[in-house]
């Protein structure tokens, strides 16, 4: 396909949704590292044009939002274990299983980071012809959705903007995938053009899919009881009972931009004012160049460098003795860097990890970057596991239904009953020793049962999983020892 110009993204269906899209898009650009324009806008809010011109290029080295969310996204650092009490899950999760080949778990590392940074992230399941299952990460700034009145965090209408290539026109256009199960007796899946004002336009399903819209009995996504479902799941950083919660922890997003402003100031100070400031009395600098004469930032400049020699001339109006002197440096880079780093730590507390922020350098004069300890990552992963596990298990159930229908999976996979166990973040040798000694002492004193001991060593196991692990250990010990 030839390259083509990307058309402007249409407006959202209403003003509230547009504000949500704009704010979420700002966060998304920060996580993706494409936030230079946002930082320029923030610099313009802080500085008049002449001062902004003097600062030079923005400094993009500090990105607190991306840094914190990346370090907290450890739930999928290793492949989770999926089990089912009555089904061998290897056709789905074995080395060559359908879900494994689709790359779900590697993608989930990014999904978790987006969910923490944007507060929501969507994973959509597709089953294109002869291509197995496919999973797509969708950010909420491309989605309009409506929820059930009795379940305000469960979508029943989903409209996703997607850029598709129009072969007839030879250019791209924005098209919305519209899935509607508000009326379970008459669900629909259709593609519609989206006008620039955000309104839904003509049905173009046949143009892009080669057939009319899927309506009523033709709706393809149904469970074992023939009830329609949406082939997607919404992952959330926190369960709030709302469909979208885009403004939570805004301090982390806006503070991250402010940190970029401060580091841009640091770069400016280090480059332009970290040495003693010189002055003259009764002398005029020669060789000045007039800059930006037609702009508010116009000024007279002369290039200075350790290798250059400045030329001065006597001021004709001076009657006394000319003087050359210097003030102390306009900036102490070390103290400024430490102050900015402390500001970043303060911003990071918006993510709820204030007790687990560490200095990467023990010398405060060197400055320090934000680093979350292993214990902090484990603690946060436990919190997120409570939220993500149910969504993962629901996504697996929908994946199984689609594999049964579209891929002819045999034997048929069940739609529920799956259990997801996340790999624990490895302990340090000291932590492992302390935990092992604690478990052995409590077990020897009769304060805990063997099941309790297994759960202490494997926190993500439930009681049934711990019992199954004990049975496996005893069976293998009897067989091999």
C-alpha positions in Angstrom: 0.0 0.0 0.0 1.4 3.4 -1.0 1.9 6.0 1.7 -0.9 8.5 2.1 -1.5 11.6 4.1 -3.2 10.9 7.4 -6.4 13.0 7.7 -7.2 15.0 10.9 -8.8 13.0 13.6 -12.6 13.7 13.9 -14.1 15.3 16.9 -15.7 13.3 19.7 -19.5 12.9 19.7 -19.9 15.5 22.5 -17.9 18.1 24.5 -17.4 16.0 27.5 -16.0 13.1 25.5 -13.7 15.6 23.6 -12.2 16.8 26.9 -11.7 13.2 27.9 -10.0 12.4 24.6 -7.7 15.4 24.8 -6.6 14.7 28.3 -6.1 11.0 27.7 -4.2 11.7 24.5 -1.8 14.0 26.4 -1.0 11.2 28.8 -0.7 8.7 26.0 1.9 10.9 24.2 3.9 11.2 27.5 4.1 7.4 27.8 4.9 7.0 24.2 7.6 9.7 24.3 5.9 11.9 21.8 5.2 14.8 24.1 7.5 17.6 22.8 4.6 19.7 21.6 2.9 19.3 25.0 6.1 20.4 26.8 6.4 23.4 24.5 2.8 24.4 25.3 3.7 24.1 29.0 6.8 26.2 28.6 4.7 28.8 26.8 2.4 28.9 29.8 5.4 29.6 32.1 7.5 32.0 30.1 7.1 35.1 27.9 8.4 34.7 24.4 11.8 36.5 24.9 12.7 34.3 27.9 11.5 31.1 26.1 13.7 32.0 23.1 16.7 32.3 25.4 16.2 28.9 27.0 16.7 27.0 23.8 15.4 23.5 23.0 13.2 21.7 25.6 14.7 19.0 27.7 12.9 15.7 27.2 15.1 13.7 29.6 12.7 13.7 32.5 9.4 11.9 32.1 8.0 11.0 35.6 4.7 9.6 34.3 6.4 7.1 31.9 9.2 6.2 34.5 6.8 5.5 37.4 4.2 3.6 35.4 6.9 1.5 33.7 8.5 0.5 37.0 5.1 -0.4 38.5 4.0 -2.5 35.5 5.5 -5.7 36.8 2.5 -8.0 36.9 3.4 -9.6 33.6 7.2 -9.5 34.0 7.0 -13.3 33.5 4.4 -15.4 31.7 1.4 -16.0 34.0 0.2 -19.6 34.6 -3.3 -20.4 33.3 -5.1 -23.5 34.6 -8.6 -25.0 34.4 -9.9 -27.7 36.7 -11.5 -29.7 33.9 -9.7 -28.7 30.7 -6.2 -29.1 29.4 -5.3 -25.5 28.5 -2.3 -26.4 26.2 -4.2 -25.8 22.9 -4.6 -22.2 24.1 -1.5 -21.6 26.3 1.0 -24.3 25.3 4.2 -23.4 23.5 2.3 -23.4 20.2 -1.1 -22.6 21.7 -3.5 -20.2 20.0 -3.2 -17.4 22.7 0.6 -17.9 23.0 1.1 -17.5 19.3 -1.1 -14.4 19.4 1.4 -12.8 21.8 -1.1 -11.8 24.5 1.2 -11.9 27.5 4.1 -9.9 26.0 1.6 -7.3 25.0 0.1 -7.2 28.5 3.3 -5.6 29.8 2.4 -2.5 27.7 -1.3 -2.8 28.5 -0.6 -2.6 32.2 1.6 0.5 31.8 -1.1 2.2 29.7 -3.8 1.2 32.2 -1.8 2.8 35.0 -0.9 5.9 33.1 -4.3 6.5 31.3 -6.3 4.9 34.1 -7.9 2.6 31.5 -6.8 0.6 28.5 -8.7 -1.7 26.2 -7.7 -5.0 24.7 -9.7 -6.1 21.7 -9.9 -9.6 20.3 -10.1 -10.2 16.5 -10.2 -13.4 14.5 -9.3 -12.5 11.0 -9.6 -15.2 8.4 -6.6 -17.7 8.4 -4.7 -15.6 10.9 -5.6 -17.1 14.3 -6.5 -14.8 17.1 -5.2 -11.3 17.3 -5.1 -8.9 20.3 -5.0 -5.2 19.9 -4.2 -2.5 22.4 -6.7 0.4 22.1 -6.3 3.6 24.1 -9.5 5.3 25.3 -8.9 8.5 23.3 -10.1 6.6 20.2 -13.2 5.1 21.9 -16.7 6.3 22.6 -18.7 3.9 24.7 -21.9 3.6 26.6 -22.6 1.5 29.7 -25.6 -0.4 31.1 -27.5 1.7 33.5 -27.5 -1.1 36.1 -23.7 -1.8 35.6 -22.1 1.6 34.9 -18.6 0.1 34.3 -19.8 -2.5 31.8 -19.9 -1.3 28.2 -22.8 -2.3 26.0 -22.0 0.0 23.1 -18.5 0.4 21.7 -17.4 2.8 19.0 -13.7 2.7 18.1 -12.1 5.1 15.6 -9.7 3.3 13.2 -7.8 4.7 10.3 -8.5 2.6 7.2 -7.3 2.9 3.6 -10.0 3.7 1.1 -8.8 2.0 -2.1 -11.4 3.8 -4.2 -10.2 7.2 -3.1 -6.5 6.3 -2.7 -6.3 7.8 0.7 -7.0 7.0 4.4 -10.2 7.9 6.2 -11.5 7.5 9.8 -13.9 4.7 10.2 -15.6 3.6 13.4 -16.1 -0.1 14.4 -19.5 0.0 16.1 -20.5 -2.9 18.3 -23.9 -2.6 19.9 -25.5 -5.0 22.4 -27.8 -2.6 24.1 -30.7 -4.7 22.8 -29.6 -8.3 23.4 -32.3 -9.5 21.0 -31.0 -7.3 18.2 -27.2 -6.8 18.5 -25.2 -5.4 15.6 -21.6 -4.9 14.3 -21.1 -2.4 11.6 -18.5 0.0 10.2 -19.5 3.7 9.8 -17.7 6.7 8.4 -17.2 9.4 11.0 -17.7 13.0 10.0 -15.3 15.8 11.1 -17.8 16.9 13.8 -17.9 13.4 15.3 -21.3 12.4 14.1 -21.7 8.9 12.7 -22.1 8.8 8.9 -22.8 6.2 6.3 -22.5 2.5 6.8 -19.4 1.3 5.0 -19.3 -2.3 6.3 -19.6 -3.8 2.8 -16.9 -1.6 1.4 -14.3 -2.7 4.0 -15.5 -6.2 5.1 -17.1 -7.3 1.8 -20.5 -7.9 3.3 -23.4 -6.0 4.9 -23.5 -5.2 8.6 -23.9 -8.1 11.1 -27.4 -7.6 12.6 -29.6 -9.7 14.9 -28.9 -13.4 14.5 -25.9 -12.7 12.3 -24.1 -11.0 15.1 -20.9 -13.1 15.4 -19.8 -12.8 19.1 -22.0 -15.0 21.3 -21.4 -17.2 24.3 -22.5 -20.8 24.9 -26.0 -19.5 25.9 -26.2 -17.5 22.6 -26.0 -14.2 24.5 -24.1 -11.5 22.6 -20.9 -10.1 24.1 -18.3 -7.4 23.1 -15.0 -9.0 22.0 -12.9 -6.8 24.3 -12.1 -6.1 27.9 -11.3 -2.8 29.7 -8.3 -2.9 32.0 -8.4 -0.3 34.8 -5.8 0.9 37.3 -8.6 1.1 39.9 -12.2 -0.2 40.0 -14.3 2.9 40.4 -17.7 1.8 39.2 -17.4 4.1 36.2 -16.8 3.3 32.5 -13.9 5.8 32.3 -12.0 7.6 35.0 -9.5 9.7 33.0 -8.6 12.5 35.4 -7.5 10.4 38.4 -3.9 11.1 39.4 -3.7 14.1 37.2 -1.0 15.5 39.5 1.3 12.8 38.1 0.6 13.8 34.5 0.8 17.5 34.9 3.7 17.3 37.4 5.6 15.3 34.8 5.2 18.2 32.3 6.3 20.7 35.0 9.3 18.5 35.7 10.2 18.9 32.0 9.9 22.6 32.3 12.3 22.6 35.3 14.8 20.4 33.6 14.7 22.6 30.5 15.5 25.5 33.0 18.3 23.4 34.4 19.8 22.8 31.0 19.6 26.5 30.2 21.2 27.4 33.5 24.0 24.8 33.1 24.7 26.0 29.6 24.3 29.7 30.0 24.7 30.8 33.6 26.8 28.3 35.5 29.9 30.5 35.4 30.5 34.0 36.9 28.5 36.8 35.2 30.8 39.5 33.7 29.9 43.2 33.5 31.3 46.4 32.2 31.0 50.0 33.3 31.7 52.7 30.7 32.4 50.2 27.9 30.4 49.0 24.9 30.6 45.5 23.5 31.5 45.6 19.8 30.2 43.2 17.1 26.6 42.9 18.4 24.1 41.2 16.1 20.5 42.1 16.0 18.3 39.1 16.5 14.5 38.6 15.7 13.9 42.2 14.9 10.3 41.5 13.9 9.4 39.5 17.1 8.8 40.4 20.7 12.0 38.4 21.5 14.2 40.8 19.6 17.6 41.4 21.2 21.2 42.2 20.5 23.6 39.3 20.9 27.3 38.5 20.6 28.8 35.0 20.6 30.9 34.2 23.6 33.1 31.2 24.1 36.3 30.3 26.0 38.1 30.6 22.7 36.7 34.0 21.7 38.0 37.5 22.5 35.5 40.1 23.3 36.1 43.6 21.9 35.1 46.7 23.9 35.0 50.4 23.1 34.9 53.3 25.5 31.4 54.8 26.1 31.6 58.3 24.7 29.4 59.6 27.5 31.7 58.3 30.3 33.7 60.9 32.1 35.4 58.6 34.6 37.4 55.4 34.6 36.0 52.3 32.7 35.6 49.1 34.7 35.3 45.3 34.0 34.2 43.0 36.7 32.1 39.9 37.4 29.3 38.7 39.7 29.2 35.1 41.1 27.7 32.4 38.9 24.0 32.9 38.2 23.2 29.3 39.0 24.6 26.5 41.2 23.8 23.4 39.0 24.2 20.9 41.8 21.7 22.6 44.2 19.3 23.2 41.3 19.4 19.6 40.2 18.8 18.4 43.8 15.8 20.7 44.1 14.3 19.5 40.8 14.9 15.9 41.8 13.1 16.4 45.1 10.2 17.9 43.1 10.1 14.8 41.0 9.8 12.6 44.1 7.0 14.8 45.3 5.2 14.4 42.0 5.7 10.6 42.2 3.8 10.4 45.5 0.7 10.9 43.4 1.1 7.3 42.3 0.9 6.1 45.9 4.5 4.8 46.2 6.0 7.4 48.5 7.4 4.9 50.9 9.2 2.9 48.2 10.9 5.7 46.3 14.7 5.2 46.5 17.7 7.3 45.5 19.8 5.7 42.8 22.8 7.7 44.1 23.7 7.9 47.8 25.4 11.3 47.2 22.7 14.0 47.0 25.1 16.3 45.2 24.9 13.9 42.2 21.2 14.2 41.9 19.0 11.1 41.8 16.4 9.5 39.6 13.2 7.9 40.8 13.5 4.1 41.4 10.9 1.9 42.9 12.3 -0.9 45.2 11.6 -4.5 44.6 9.5 -4.7 47.7 7.5 -1.8 46.5 6.9 -3.4 43.1 5.8 -6.6 44.8 3.4 -4.7 47.0 1.9 -2.8 44.1 1.6 -5.9 42.0 -0.5 -7.6 44.7 -2.9 -4.6 44.5 -3.1 -4.7 40.8 -3.5 -8.5 40.7 -6.8 -8.2 42.5 -8.1 -5.9 39.7 -6.4 -7.5 36.6 -7.0 -11.1 37.4 -10.8 -11.0 36.9 -10.4 -9.1 33.6 -7.7 -11.5 32.4 -9.9 -14.5 33.1 -12.8 -12.9 31.3 -10.6 -12.1 28.3 -9.4 -15.7 28.2 -13.0 -16.9 28.3 -13.9 -14.7 25.3 -10.8 -15.8 23.5 -11.8 -19.5 24.0 -15.3 -18.8 22.6 -13.8 -17.1 19.6 -11.3 -19.9 19.1 -14.1 -22.4 19.2 -16.2 -20.6 16.6 -13.7 -19.0 14.2 -10.8 -21.4 14.5 -12.6 -24.7 15.0 -10.8 -25.5 18.2 -11.2 -29.2 19.2 -12.0 -30.2 21.8 -14.0 -27.1 22.5 -12.6 -24.9 25.2 -14.9 -23.8 28.1 -15.9 -20.2 28.4 -15.3 -19.9 32.1 -13.5 -21.5 35.0 -10.0 -20.3 34.1 -7.5 -19.4 36.8 -4.6 -17.0 36.2 -1.6 -17.1 38.6 1.0 -14.3 38.2 4.7 -15.0 38.7 6.1 -13.4 41.8 8.9 -10.8 41.4 12.1 -12.6 42.5 13.3 -12.0 46.1 16.8 -11.0 46.8 19.0 -13.6 48.5 18.6 -11.9 51.9 14.8 -11.7 51.5 14.6 -15.4 50.4 16.6 -16.4 53.5 14.5 -14.4 55.9 11.3 -15.7 54.4 12.4 -19.3 54.4 13.5 -19.1 58.1 10.2 -17.4 59.1 8.1 -20.1 57.4 10.2 -23.0 58.8 10.0 -21.6 62.3 6.2 -21.1 62.2 5.7 -24.5 60.6 7.8 -26.2 63.3 6.0 -24.4 66.1 2.6 -25.5 64.7 1.5 -21.9 64.0 0.7 -22.5 60.4 -0.3 -25.5 58.2 1.6 -26.8 55.2 -1.0 -25.2 53.0 -0.3 -21.8 54.8 3.4 -22.4 54.3 3.0 -22.9 50.5 0.8 -19.8 50.2 3.4 -17.8 52.1 6.1 -18.9 49.6 3.7 -18.5 46.7 1.4 -15.5 47.5 -0.6 -15.8 44.3 -1.9 -19.3 45.0 -5.3 -19.8 46.5 -6.1 -22.6 48.9 -7.0 -25.1 46.2 -3.8 -24.2 44.3 -1.7 -24.6 47.4 -3.2 -28.0 48.1 -2.6 -29.1 44.5 1.0 -27.9 44.8 1.5 -29.9 48.0 0.1 -33.0 46.3 2.4 -32.6 43.4 5.5 -32.1 45.6 4.7 -35.2 47.7 4.0 -37.3 44.6 7.2 -36.4 42.9 9.2 -36.8 46.1 7.8 -40.3 46.5 8.6 -41.1 42.8 12.1 -39.6 42.5 13.6 -39.7 46.0 
